[in-house]
Amino acid sequence: MNLPKLYEVCTPERHWQSILVNAECLAREILPAATRKAGQPIGSVFVIVDLKGFGLSQFWQMKTLARKSFQISQDYFPETMGQLAIVNAPSIFPVIWGMIKPWISKETADKVDILGSDYKDVLLKLIDADCLPSSLGGTCECPEYGGCHKSCPGPWMDGRVGWESARQKTSSNTLLRMPIDNSHHHTSSTEKLSRATHGPKSSTVVTENTMTGGVLYLEEAK
């Protein structure tokens, strides 16, 4: 994420508000809607963060934002993150991770898996290919929505008046994708939700994540 570029069209205060609203929407709307559709408990998410092209300069730009976001997640929504996979981690990432780890609890750190560029087979063991964006090694492309990074269909969107027209008007970098942006929620279609939650692998519903363009997957409660 290029924060200086983002803040040309969005104030830091509004960006932070969008992160808070998305965190609340996950627990209040997305997980309950996924649970109702799947017919079984969906209580946590599998987050994928793609760090391709990420380096120290980007980290310094968003260090404070990352720290505050981790704190909100672990303090107020501690059970919603089941696992976090970091893919395309750059060679400098051990240094960055060394700065991040003191901010987070041991329980949160234990949920983080750091992967390099050889991550696709690992992800495909956990996520059905048709629920994983092609950019991450899956087969999902969401052409009807202009790409996975712009899509957001799912049971949590049922009854949202005006969503379709708003989606069509927004570009890939604007702040209107989920109920609110910067969770850039890419989700598979309702049909994929049903297949994923009843398939052989951990139930997954694809969504893109906030700060670094990661991806979220809803998981069955174990």
C-alpha angles and dihedrals in degrees: 000000000000102000097185089053092046092050090057087073102022132040118237088241093056091046091053091047089053091053091051093047091049091051090052093045091055093060097032103041117004102049094042091047092049090048092052093048095045095044090225135076116287105184110154144032135233107220123203118194117192111207098182107149092008119137144155094287091057091045092054089050093057104024095112093044092049092049093050091046093051089049093051091047097050098036100044105019103027098151099045095078107071097172139350122207119193111202130190089021107184123233089256092056097096086064091049092045089051088060094045100048096070088058095059136059122255089247091057094044090052089061093058122096117188114209131178125212094302095076107112098091090049093053094045090056088061104031131046111247094236090057095049120081114248089238087067096045100275131109101243115114104155093213091173089065099041094260139329092279090064101040128099111161116148142116091280088068095058110123096010102141115215096012095121095051091045091051092051092053097050126085126217091268102046129103103247113082113107119021076302133356140267095059084071086198110210106186132176119245121276089258090055089049090057093047093046096048092049098036129103095264131064108294110265138187113181122232133160118238134232121245107032104017095264127158130242128212123191113228134203115254106255 
